[in-house]
Amino acid sequence: MQVVSVLSLKGGVGKTSVTLGLAGAAAAQHLRCVVVDLDPQANATTVLSPGEVMFTANDVLAGDHAVSISDALAVSGWGEPVSVLAGEPALERRNHPPDGVPGRHHVRTALAGLRDTDLVLLDCPPSLAELTRNALAASDAALVVTEPTAFALAGAQQALDAVDAVRRSHNLRLRPAGIVVNRFRAGSAEHRFRLDELIAAYRELVIDPVLPERSAVSRAQGAGLPVQRWPSPGAREVARIFAGYLGLVMSAAGSGAGPFSKGASR
């Protein structure tokens, strides 16, 4: 079982879209995938649309562990083999615990109860607060998502610093899987400039190819479908990219070898 955290420092960069794209790629390859929605906005849960949700991630992460993850998982609306541990707004309380309460590795403890799973995707909140640190402590690899904007370089650096801090203090097996540059427009001079900036700073981490901006992604999500099932050329292009990302993520998480890319394409 490979455990991968998907994180970003701010909302709106497509972190959940990347999580869902990887889940769809896993389903297309008949891998058993669990999406753990740790984001209080619960957007991944909305798109995955599980049927009956008895318990959420908030229940599983309670200090007394009264609810096991196996009891809380729900089959997604995408069908087998994608299951979801649903998110909810109450998770925000766990993201900012009271002062003086040390962080506890509840995510790691919860995941120990999973069986017959090939891939776990942890959709983190758009911050480096407690839930994200908790997720990193439970992960084999961390995937950073950004957009080609003026804030991309600083945001990627802070996220990678957080990954390194958790690796050194709590989880020596954790590796940075790479940086996904999302919603790239090849015709934008600003996007090309920001991509070159990222490559200059993190050549070994920027994943090739970048994810282009395609309306098929949001349209598939609005229909509650994986982009792999959306009938358009843009969807097929994005699906091929996610299939490549999945192979790289599984390889990076399994080998403990660290970064796996040599730079992004323009």
N, C-alpha and C positions, 0 to 999 in steps of 0.2 A: 504494500500500500504506500503510495507516494502522497505526501501532503504539501500543498503549494498555497502560500498566501499571495493574494492579489491586492496590492495597496497603492495608494496615492495620497498626496498631502492635501488635495482640495477636491471638492465635488465637481461634477460636470465634465470630467476628462474622459469618461468612458470606462472607468474601472469595472463596473458591473457588466458592461457590454463585453469586455474582454473575458471576464469570468464565464459568462454565458456562452460566448463563442468557443471557449475551451471545453465547456460541458457538452455542447452540441457536437464538437469534434470527437470527444470521447464516446458519446452515444453512437455516432456514425461508425466508429471502430469497435462497437460492442464491448467497450470497457465499462465496468461498473463504477459509476461516479456519484459522489455525494457532494452537493453544494451546501456549505455551511454559511448561512447569511448572518454575518455579525454586524451588518450595517443597520442602525436603527431606522433608516428610511425604508428598508425591506424591499428595495426595487427588484432584486433578484427573485425574491419570493413571489412578488406580483407577476413577473413574467413566467416563472416556472409553474405558477398556478396549481399548487398541490390541492388534492381534493379535500379531505377532512384533516384539519390540523388540530390535534389534541394538545400538543405541547410545542413550545418554541425554544429557540436557543437560550432565551432568558431563563426558562425553566431548567434546562440542562446545566447551565452554568451557575445555578444556585449553590451556595456554599455547602449545603448538606448533601448534594448530589442525589436528591430524592427521585429524580427522573433520569433514566439512562438514555443515551443517544439512540440506542436501538429502538426504544419505545417511542421516541419523539420523531423519528424520521418518517416522512411522508413521500409516497411516490409522486413525482412531478406530473404535471399535465402533459409533459412531453412523452410520458410513458417510461417503461423500463428501457434502459437501465439507469436512469437519472433519478436520484432521490434528493430531497431537500430537508435541511434543518431550518425551519422558517425563522425569519427575523421579525422583530416588532419594535415599536417605539420605546418600550420599556427598557430595551438594551442600553439606552443612553445613560441610565443610572450606573450601569456596570462600566461604562467608558470613563466615568469620572468618580471613582470611589471616594469616600470621605477621607479627609486628611488623616494621616497616621495609620491608614489601613494598607499594609503591604500588598503588592500585586501577587496573586496566586495563579498558578498555572492550571486553571480550570479547563481550558480548551484541550490541553495535552491530556489531562485526566479523562475528559469526556471521550476523546478520540480513541483512547485505549479500549473502549467498549465496542468499536466497530469490527465487523467481520465481513468477509467476502466482498471486499471493496478494493478496486484497483487505484482509484484516484480520489483524493479529497481536495476540493477547492474552497479556500477560506476567503470569502468576499469581505474585506475589512472595511471599517468606517473610513471616511476621507480625512483622517488625522493620524497622528502618532501617539494617541492617548492609550489608555490601558488595554482596550480590546485588541488593538493592532499589535501591541507588544506581546499580549497573551497569545495571539495567533502565531506570531513569529517564533515564539518559544516552542510551539508545537509543530513547526514546519520543517520540511527538508529543503525547500527552496522558496525564494521570494521573488515575485514578478512585480516590477514597478511600472505603473502606467502613467504616461504624461501626454501632453499635446505640444505641438511645435509653436509655443508662445514665448513671450519674454520671461515668463516665470519657470520655464521647463528646466533650465539648468540648475537653479537654486533648489527647486523642489526635488529633482532627482538626487541631488547631493544630500539633502536632509534625509530622504527616504533611505538611501544607501548607508548613511551614517547610523540610522536607527537599526538597520539590519545587522551591521557590524557590531553595534553595541549589544544587541540581544545575543548574537553568536558568541561573543566573548564572555558574556556574563551568565547565560542560561542554556545555550543550545549550540554546541560545537559543530553539529552536523549541518547547521543552516548555511545555505549558500545563496548569493544573489543570482537568480536565474537570468536576469537581464532587464532591459528597459524597453517597453513597448511604446513606440511613438504612434499615437492614435489620431485618426481624422486628418491625415496628411493630404494636402492638396498640392499636387505636383506643379500646378500653374501659379502658385502663390510664391512670390519672391521672399516674403516674410517667412513662410514655412520652410523653404529651402535654406534660408539663412539660419534659422533656429535648429534645423536638423544638422547642418554642418557644425554648428556650435556644440551640439550634444555629442556628435561623433568625435570632434576634436578632444573633448574632455573624457569621454567614456567609450572609446573605439571598441574595446573588447566586450562591451555590455549592450550597446544599442543593437537591437535585433533586426535582422535582415530577412524579409522585407518589412518595411513599415506598413501600418494599416491605413489604407486610403479611406477618405470620407465617402461613404456610400449610403444613400437613402434606404437601401434594402435592409440595413441593420436595424434602424428604428422601426421600419415597417413590419419586419418580422417580430420584433419585440411587442409592438402594438397588437399583433395578432396572436401573441402567446406561443410563438413557434421559434425553434432554433433557426438561425440564419441558414443553416445547412439545408433546410426544407423550403426556403423561400424561392419561388420560381423566377429568377431574373439573372442576367449576366453578372451584375454587381454582387449579388449574393453568392454566386458560384466562385467569383474571384476571392471574396472574403473567406469563404469556406475553405478554399485551398490554402490560404495563408494560415488559418487557424489549425488546419491539419498539420502543417509544418511546425507551428508553435507547440502543438501538443507533443509531437515527437521530441522536440528540443527540451521541453519542460520535464517530460518523463525521464529523459536521459540525464538531465542535470540533477534532478531530484534523486535519481537512483545511484548516480556515480559518486556524488560528493566532490566532483571535480571542479566546481565553480562555474564561471562564465562560459557561454558556449557560442558566442557570435563574434564575428570579425568586423562588424560595422553594418550600417543600414544602407539600403539602396535609395537612390534619389528618384 
